[in-house]
Amino acid sequence: MSDCIFCKIANGEIPTNKVYEDDTVIAFHDMDPQAPTHILVIPKAHIASASEINASNSAVVAHIFEVLAKIAKENGFENDFRVVNNCGARAGQTVHHLHFHLMSGREFTWPAG
């Protein structure tokens, strides 16, 4: 989508502090971190939210979780992290492109915080 900021990041139109990239996904530091380590992992293909995951695109989600584990291990927090996905505006999704927050470096509470 031409107006999607994450599509622009994935296409290299907007620079970012990238930590990982392959043919399917890109991972970069969140601009408004909520933890000492806060990385976003997004598919390069536009999927608006988790509600659009289906049989034709679900493999990308499995790959994202493989990448999340790889990033956590490479950065030394493989046993101490949180993964968050917000689906829809009422759930806190502000960019309507599927993305997962990988956070570590502090204690988390439930459900907020």
Secondary structure, DSSP 8 states (H G I E B T S, - for coil): -TT-HHHHHHTTSS---EEEE-SSEEEEE-SS-SSSEEEEEEESS---SGGG--TTTHHHHHHHHHHHHHHHHHTT-TTS-EEE---SGGGT--S-S--EEEEESS---SS--
